[in-house]
């Protein structure tokens, strides 16, 4: 029988090709120089694109205008840390004090990122963008959310208000107004803020919401993206990616700080825990009974409700905002 041509020889002759296992369009380490989005690493430094420019090449496959790259760097700077009390930093610190390594401590902090901590940016961007593009007014938007019992992501802060503004929001808002061609989504969100703050002073456009709407305005006004590409980028989660990237700086800082201070293993103090040893209205025997499942859950709810005043007193007056800022 005829022997088939050797695959290696056929490939050299250009008769066959091997299908690729991976496809990558953002970087290339073949040849003489590493390339980011088609730009050689030498040009990255010669043209001084900065970390914002590198991010734009690797995330968006194009070099964005200088004002956009600077805005990206601003976002990373203002999200780098928010003190040791927030859930992510707390987890990173506890893990570091348990003797775990840097990667484990960073991961412990990052795993807390979600709708109540740092993960509201993508949802806020989509919510405000869709409302504006559908022709809604700020009042109709607020009324619709209230009627549908929906949280307005990106609105609310634990202590900040219009009379006591968050300087991070002021910096981002002023930069967007000065450098972006137009800011319709930011303007819409500020209109919503006027309505929500009339109901409660701390229901302001917070830093998550401000970053989100300004980022949408940046994408739409910079001329680098089609409307379809803007929609894709928001659906991909790149806004939450900016928060993760920025806050990783702080989490690593807290890890190094705990090692520098030689802090011991952390154990939460007993006097900051409300212990429930017997559920209200039931004895321990009822809890063990298979028939008591539903009533046990109800009793647990009663017990938690009864303990709520004590917990609130221990925690202080901390109104939680719709975006979860109150627990950040």
Secondary structure, 3 states (H helix, E strand, C coil): CCCCCCHHHHHHCCCCCCCCCCCCCCEECCCCCCEECCEEHHHHHHCCCHHHHHHHHHHHCCCCCHHHHHHHHHHHHHCCCCCCCCHHHHHHHHHHHCCCCHHHHHHHHHCCCECCEECCHHHHHHHHHHHHHCCCCHHHHHHHHHHCCCCCCCECCCCCCCCCCCHHHHHHHHHHHHHCCCCHHHHHHHHHHHHHHHHCCCCCECHHHHHHHHHHHHHHHCCCCCHHHHHHHHHHCHHHHHHHHHHHHHHHHHHHHHHHCCCCCCCCCHHHCCCCCCCCCCCHHHHHCHHHHHHHHHHHHHHHHHHHHHHHHHHCCCCCCCCCHHHC
